[in-house]
Amino acid sequence: MSYKIKDLLKLEVAPALGCTEPTAIALASAAAASLIKDKNSIEKIDITVDPNIYKNGLAVSIPGAKGNSGLDLAAALGAFGGDPTLKLEVLNPIDDDILNIAKKFVNDKKVTVSLYDKVGKIHIHTRIETNNNEIAEAIIEELHDNIVSMKLNGEEVKNELITERKADNKDSSPLSELEEWLKERELEELIKLLDELDDEDYQFLKEGVEYNLKLSEYGLIHGPGLGVGSTLERLVKERLLKKDMVLHAKIITSAAADARMSGVKLPAMSSAGSGNHGLTAILPIWAVKDYINCNSEKTVLKSIALSHVITAYIKAFTGRLSAVCGCSIAAGAGATAGITYLMGGNLKHIANAIKNLIEDLAGVICDGAKASCAFKLSTAAGSAVNSALFALHGIDVKSTDGIIGKTPEQTMKNVGRLSTQGMIETDRTILDIMIKKYFEEI
């Protein structure tokens, strides 16, 4: 099977309200609750999640929850007020009344959270019991919005919310098929996909820019979360830092992360299943355009499309969630590829920029989604610009160095191996530290 750029954008790029891990939990709960006649009859919610969903959903603020966080609260919010038809914007209808109901439900110890015993792909299983002896279930796998099963009282339910799978291959999904196809491509083929972009694609890419810029603007004006972006901007005003394309990219990207990680009720355009990936994949490129001679918005949007493609390519090897910070490695590589393309770089320049960035950021770990992700996005955005500039001036990391391969494809595959094989114990250790700390605090 062959894929077009439109197919990739449809599968890999979508609006997401809030951090995608608690949002996915809310979606599973909302889907299960949609099978129940009366939500007031809900007595108990049990959720089972894979370790990385647990890690990324533990401490990050939930949109519309006024700074509150928690896997249990996300599940309750989804069950009592979420709209599963909105997918990753499931929590958009949440208001103060729903928040109060959900918080009381959690405080009454009616939500339990368990760890799925398999490490790897995304897995969320929600089970809801009612006082009418109803049991509703929903399962999400692989993608944050990929509902694969819904049951009522043990019986499978046919529902438009469920992702269709091919009859001859129950284990196959549109995402897994796309990833297998991507793994066989070379960088030159990926770049050629950009020639297929049409007006509809350009409009969709522009919407992604607008979504993420709104988050950035909110972050700069209000300084939510850790306030990394607004602090960098203040340092410029105090003349302690000077704004150039590198710093501008860091400012607008981290400001958007500040807003998103603090639970601001504005959607991000995600990339490869992550809103923060989307911020990193889009905003540094948009920042650079103001410092170069580029009068074509389509060229900028084309560069952003390449960023999404490279991000998806690397995520096909690393997996959706891992011990490696995908915002840094995958989306950072996507951003540097896009920036290099925007500045007139050829295939060799783009390849070298990707290798430069990976050598720079390969050691960045993912220790869950939280306010301080803004620091990592700032670093990734800055490195994306620097790596592109270095590549355009003939600097590239040699294959004799570390995990860098002879080709960009091999380098990106090596990152996948590092994530999936080399850092499994690291991931367990990170999660163990976070869980112990969490239970010591409550």
C-alpha distance (Angstrom), angle and dihedral (degrees) to the residues before:
residue distance angle dihedral
M1 . . .
S2 3.80 . .
Y3 3.79 126.0 .
K4 3.79 132.9 -148.2
I5 3.80 126.7 -148.7
K6 3.81 88.2 -105.3
D7 3.80 90.5 58.7
L8 3.79 91.9 50.7
L9 3.81 93.8 48.3
K10 3.81 90.6 48.6
L11 3.82 93.1 52.1
E12 3.79 100.2 36.3
V13 3.82 107.4 32.2
A14 3.81 124.5 60.0
P15 3.81 141.5 136.5
A16 3.81 113.8 -90.4
L17 3.79 126.8 -172.2
G18 3.78 110.1 -145.0
C19 3.78 128.7 -20.9
T20 3.79 107.8 -22.2
E21 3.83 96.4 -130.5
P22 3.83 99.4 61.8
T23 3.81 87.2 34.6
A24 3.81 90.4 56.4
I25 3.81 90.0 49.6
A26 3.81 89.1 50.8
L27 3.81 89.8 48.9
A28 3.81 93.0 53.2
S29 3.81 90.4 49.0
A30 3.80 92.8 45.9
A31 3.80 90.3 50.2
A32 3.81 92.3 50.7
A33 3.81 92.4 44.6
S34 3.81 90.6 51.8
L35 3.83 87.2 70.5
I36 3.81 92.1 58.8
K37 3.79 120.7 89.3
D38 3.80 96.7 -146.5
K39 3.81 120.9 27.2
N40 3.79 89.5 -165.2
S41 3.79 86.9 69.4
I42 3.81 93.4 64.2
E43 3.80 109.3 123.3
K44 3.79 104.4 168.4
I45 3.81 141.4 10.6
D46 3.80 123.0 -159.7
I47 3.80 119.6 -173.2
T48 3.78 128.1 -174.4
V49 3.80 117.0 -166.8
D50 3.78 136.9 176.8
P51 3.84 117.0 -105.1
N52 3.80 95.5 -101.6
I53 3.79 94.3 50.4
Y54 3.80 86.2 50.0
K55 3.80 92.1 49.2
N56 3.80 95.1 47.8
G57 3.78 96.2 42.5
L58 3.79 99.2 45.7
A59 3.80 103.1 85.5
V60 3.80 108.8 10.8
S61 3.81 119.9 109.7
I62 3.81 116.9 -107.7
P63 3.83 117.7 -128.9
G64 3.78 112.7 -105.4
A65 3.81 91.6 12.4
K66 3.81 97.0 102.8
G67 3.78 95.3 -118.4
N68 3.79 95.9 -42.2
S69 3.78 119.7 136.2
G70 3.80 139.9 -175.9
L71 3.77 140.6 111.9
D72 3.79 90.3 -115.1
L73 3.80 93.0 52.8
A74 3.82 91.7 47.3
A75 3.81 89.0 53.7
A76 3.80 92.8 48.8
L77 3.80 93.5 46.5
G78 3.79 90.7 51.2
A79 3.80 93.0 48.2
F80 3.80 97.3 47.5
G81 3.79 102.0 34.9
G82 3.79 113.3 3.6
D83 3.78 124.4 116.4
P84 3.83 108.4 -143.0
T85 3.81 92.4 -165.8
L86 3.83 87.8 69.3
K87 3.82 90.5 63.0
L88 3.84 108.7 -163.5
E89 3.81 90.2 8.6
V90 3.81 88.8 58.7
L91 3.82 93.1 127.7
N92 3.79 95.8 54.7
P93 3.85 93.4 104.2
I94 3.82 93.5 53.6
D95 3.81 114.8 123.9
D96 3.81 135.9 170.9
D97 3.81 93.2 -84.6
I98 3.81 92.6 54.8
L99 3.81 90.6 44.5
N100 3.81 91.4 54.1
I101 3.82 92.0 48.1
A102 3.80 91.3 49.1
K103 3.81 94.2 46.6
K104 3.81 91.8 51.0
F105 3.81 90.2 48.2
V106 3.82 90.0 53.1
N107 3.81 93.4 43.8
D108 3.81 88.6 52.9
K109 3.83 87.4 59.8
K110 3.79 93.4 -117.4
V111 3.81 95.6 135.5
T112 3.79 122.5 71.9
V113 3.80 125.2 -169.5
S114 3.80 122.3 -157.3
L115 3.79 133.7 179.6
Y116 3.79 120.0 -116.4
D117 3.79 107.2 -127.3
K118 3.81 96.3 -134.0
V119 3.80 123.1 81.4
G120 3.78 117.9 -148.8
K121 3.77 127.5 51.2
I122 3.78 125.5 45.0
H123 3.80 112.6 -85.5
I124 3.81 128.8 176.6
H125 3.81 122.6 168.1
T126 3.80 118.7 -176.6
R127 3.80 121.9 -169.4
I128 3.80 119.6 -174.2
E129 3.82 124.6 -169.1
T130 3.80 124.2 -165.5
N131 3.80 134.4 -163.4
N132 3.82 86.5 -113.1
N133 3.81 89.9 67.1
E134 3.79 92.5 -106.1
I135 3.79 120.3 144.3
A136 3.80 117.4 -164.9
E137 3.79 124.3 -175.7
A138 3.80 138.9 -176.1
I139 3.79 131.6 -178.4
I140 3.80 128.3 -158.6
E141 3.81 120.5 -167.2
E142 3.83 139.2 174.2
L143 3.81 96.7 -4.9
H144 3.81 126.1 47.6
D145 3.81 91.2 -119.5
N146 3.80 98.4 32.9
I147 3.83 105.1 117.7
V148 3.80 106.3 -170.3
S149 3.81 102.1 170.9
M150 3.81 140.9 22.3
K151 3.80 124.8 -178.4
L152 3.79 136.7 -177.3
N153 3.81 116.1 -162.2
G154 3.79 90.6 -16.2
E155 3.81 95.3 -52.5
E156 3.80 121.3 115.9
V157 3.79 112.3 -114.3
K158 3.79 124.2 -149.2
N159 3.78 107.7 -134.7
E160 3.80 137.5 162.4
L161 3.81 88.3 -126.2
I162 3.81 91.2 68.7
T163 3.80 118.2 93.4
E164 3.78 111.1 -120.5
R165 3.79 118.5 -122.8
K166 3.76 129.4 -163.3
A167 3.79 112.5 -90.7
D168 3.80 92.6 -132.5
N169 3.80 94.6 52.1
K170 3.79 118.1 36.8
D171 3.81 91.4 178.6
S172 3.79 92.9 55.1
S173 3.80 122.6 95.9
P174 3.80 133.2 175.0
L175 3.80 89.8 -107.7
S176 3.80 96.6 49.6
E177 3.80 90.6 48.3
L178 3.80 91.3 50.2
E179 3.81 91.0 48.7
E180 3.79 92.5 51.4
W181 3.79 89.4 50.5
L182 3.81 92.1 48.2
K183 3.80 92.5 51.1
E184 3.80 90.0 61.8
R185 3.80 95.4 51.5
E186 3.80 128.6 96.2
L187 3.79 123.7 -137.1
E188 3.79 92.6 -106.3
E189 3.81 90.6 56.9
L190 3.80 91.1 49.6
I191 3.79 91.6 52.9
K192 3.80 91.1 49.8
L193 3.81 89.3 59.2
L194 3.80 87.0 75.4
D195 3.80 90.5 71.1
E196 3.83 88.4 70.4
L197 3.82 96.0 61.3
D198 3.81 113.2 124.0
D199 3.80 133.3 -171.3
E200 3.80 92.0 -87.3
D201 3.81 90.4 54.4
Y202 3.79 92.5 48.3
Q203 3.80 90.4 50.8
F204 3.81 90.6 50.7
L205 3.81 91.6 49.0
K206 3.81 90.4 49.7
E207 3.81 90.0 51.9
G208 3.79 87.8 55.3
V209 3.79 90.5 54.4
E210 3.80 91.1 49.1
Y211 3.82 93.0 49.2
N212 3.79 93.1 51.0
L213 3.80 95.1 42.0
K214 3.82 89.8 55.9
L215 3.80 89.2 56.5
S216 3.79 90.3 47.6
E217 3.80 92.8 49.3
Y218 3.80 90.6 49.8
G219 3.79 90.4 50.0
L220 3.79 92.9 50.9
I221 3.81 94.7 46.5
H222 3.81 99.5 42.5
G223 3.82 103.6 24.5
P224 3.84 95.5 -141.2
G225 3.78 125.1 176.3
L226 3.78 113.4 11.3
G227 3.81 91.4 -19.5
V228 3.80 95.9 -133.5
G229 3.80 95.0 148.6
S230 3.79 96.0 44.9
T231 3.82 90.8 46.4
L232 3.81 92.0 52.8
E233 3.81 88.5 49.5
R234 3.80 90.6 50.2
L235 3.80 91.0 50.4
V236 3.80 88.1 55.4
K237 3.81 90.9 51.9
E238 3.80 89.2 49.5
R239 3.82 88.0 52.1
L240 3.78 91.7 -122.5
L241 3.80 89.2 118.3
K242 3.78 130.7 28.9
K243 3.78 119.9 -136.8
D244 3.79 115.4 -123.9
M245 3.79 130.0 150.0
V246 3.81 91.8 -78.3
L247 3.79 94.9 51.8
H248 3.79 93.2 40.5
A249 3.81 89.6 55.3
K250 3.81 90.3 49.0
I251 3.80 92.4 48.6
I252 3.79 100.5 50.3
T253 3.81 94.0 40.2
S254 3.81 96.4 48.5
A255 3.82 91.9 43.2
A256 3.80 89.5 56.8
A257 3.81 89.6 49.5
D258 3.82 90.1 49.4
A259 3.80 89.5 56.4
R260 3.78 96.5 42.3
M261 3.80 96.8 45.5
S262 3.80 91.6 49.2
G263 3.81 91.1 59.0
V264 3.80 99.5 -105.7
K265 3.79 107.7 173.5
L266 3.79 96.5 -119.6
P267 3.81 122.7 108.7
A268 3.80 123.5 -122.2
M269 3.78 124.4 -148.0
S270 3.77 100.6 -116.4
S271 3.79 129.3 -150.9
A272 3.81 124.8 -154.1
G273 3.79 90.8 -3.4
S274 3.81 97.5 -51.8
G275 3.78 131.6 99.3
N276 3.80 91.8 -156.0
H277 3.81 89.4 51.3
G278 3.79 86.2 54.2
L279 3.80 92.4 51.7
T280 3.81 91.4 50.9
A281 3.80 94.2 42.5
I282 3.81 93.9 52.0
L283 3.79 115.1 25.2
P284 3.85 102.9 56.4
I285 3.81 89.0 54.8
W286 3.79 91.4 49.5
A287 3.81 89.6 50.1
V288 3.82 94.3 51.7
K289 3.81 93.9 53.5
D290 3.82 89.9 71.7
Y291 3.81 91.5 61.3
I292 3.78 100.9 48.4
N293 3.79 137.2 59.1
C294 3.80 100.0 -95.1
N295 3.79 119.1 138.4
S296 3.80 96.8 168.3
E297 3.79 118.3 88.7
K298 3.79 88.8 -170.3
T299 3.81 89.8 61.7
V300 3.80 89.7 53.4
L301 3.81 91.5 48.6
K302 3.79 90.0 46.8
S303 3.79 88.4 54.8
I304 3.80 89.9 51.3
A305 3.81 89.7 50.5
L306 3.82 89.0 54.6
S307 3.80 88.7 50.3
H308 3.82 90.6 55.7
V309 3.80 90.7 47.7
I310 3.82 94.6 51.6
T311 3.80 91.2 44.0
A312 3.81 90.0 53.6
Y313 3.81 91.2 45.7
I314 3.80 93.6 55.6
K315 3.80 93.1 42.5
A316 3.80 88.5 55.5
F317 3.82 86.7 66.1
T318 3.82 100.8 35.1
G319 3.79 97.8 42.7
R320 3.80 127.1 -123.3
L321 3.81 94.7 -74.2
S322 3.80 128.8 16.8
A323 3.80 145.6 141.8
V324 3.82 89.2 -83.0
C325 3.81 118.0 84.0
G326 3.80 102.8 -112.8
C327 3.80 91.5 -167.6
S328 3.79 87.5 63.6
I329 3.80 102.6 36.2
A330 3.81 106.3 29.1
A331 3.80 104.1 26.5
G332 3.81 90.7 33.6
A333 3.80 89.4 55.7
G334 3.78 89.4 46.9
A335 3.79 91.3 51.2
T336 3.80 94.5 48.6
A337 3.81 90.4 49.0
G338 3.79 89.6 51.2
I339 3.79 93.5 46.7
T340 3.80 91.6 49.4
Y341 3.81 90.3 49.8
L342 3.81 90.9 47.8
M343 3.80 91.2 52.7
G344 3.78 92.4 52.9
G345 3.78 100.0 -95.8
N346 3.78 121.3 159.3
L347 3.82 130.1 -137.7
K348 3.80 92.7 -78.8
H349 3.81 92.6 49.7
I350 3.81 92.0 49.6
A351 3.82 91.4 48.1
N352 3.79 91.6 50.3
A353 3.80 93.1 46.6
I354 3.81 90.0 55.0
K355 3.80 91.3 49.7
N356 3.82 91.4 47.1
L357 3.79 92.3 53.3
I358 3.79 95.1 45.1
E359 3.80 91.5 51.6
D360 3.80 88.8 49.3
L361 3.82 98.6 47.8
A362 3.81 107.8 21.8
G363 3.80 92.4 110.8
V364 3.81 97.2 55.9
I365 3.81 108.8 118.9
C366 3.78 129.0 -151.9
D367 3.79 109.6 -125.6
G368 3.76 95.4 173.0
A369 3.77 136.1 -75.0
K370 3.79 114.4 -63.2
A371 3.82 143.2 126.4
S372 3.80 93.8 -73.6
C373 3.83 90.9 63.8
A374 3.81 82.4 89.6
F375 3.82 87.8 73.8
K376 3.80 91.2 55.0
L377 3.79 93.4 46.8
S378 3.80 89.3 50.4
T379 3.80 89.9 52.4
A380 3.81 92.7 46.0
A381 3.80 92.9 49.1
G382 3.80 92.1 49.8
S383 3.79 93.1 46.8
A384 3.81 90.8 48.0
V385 3.80 90.9 58.5
N386 3.80 94.4 41.6
S387 3.81 93.5 47.2
A388 3.79 90.5 52.6
L389 3.80 93.1 48.2
F390 3.80 91.7 48.4
A391 3.81 91.8 49.2
L392 3.80 91.6 49.8
H393 3.80 88.2 53.5
G394 3.77 93.9 51.7
I395 3.79 100.7 -96.6
D396 3.79 116.6 134.5
V397 3.77 134.1 154.0
K398 3.81 113.2 -109.1
S399 3.79 124.3 -124.5
T400 3.81 89.6 -115.9
D401 3.81 88.6 71.1
G402 3.78 120.4 92.2
I403 3.79 116.1 -72.7
I404 3.81 94.6 -10.4
G405 3.81 112.3 123.1
K406 3.78 130.6 -151.8
T407 3.79 89.4 -101.9
P408 3.82 133.1 34.0
E409 3.81 88.3 -116.9
Q410 3.80 91.7 57.0
T411 3.79 91.0 45.3
M412 3.78 91.3 53.8
K413 3.81 90.9 46.6
N414 3.81 89.0 51.8
V415 3.80 89.4 55.0
G416 3.79 88.0 53.4
R417 3.78 91.2 51.7
L418 3.81 90.5 48.3
S419 3.81 89.7 52.6
T420 3.78 100.6 42.5
Q421 3.82 101.3 34.5
G422 3.77 109.6 16.0
M423 3.79 101.5 46.5
I424 3.80 104.7 39.8
E425 3.80 91.9 108.4
T426 3.80 90.0 43.8
D427 3.78 89.4 55.7
R428 3.80 91.3 50.5
T429 3.79 91.3 49.0
I430 3.80 92.7 49.6
L431 3.79 91.0 50.3
D432 3.82 92.1 46.3
I433 3.82 91.3 52.6
M434 3.80 91.4 48.7
I435 3.81 94.9 47.3
K436 3.82 93.6 48.1
K437 3.79 91.1 47.8
Y438 3.81 91.3 48.0
F439 3.80 94.4 52.3
E440 3.79 91.8 45.1
E441 3.82 89.0 57.1
I442 3.82 98.9 48.3
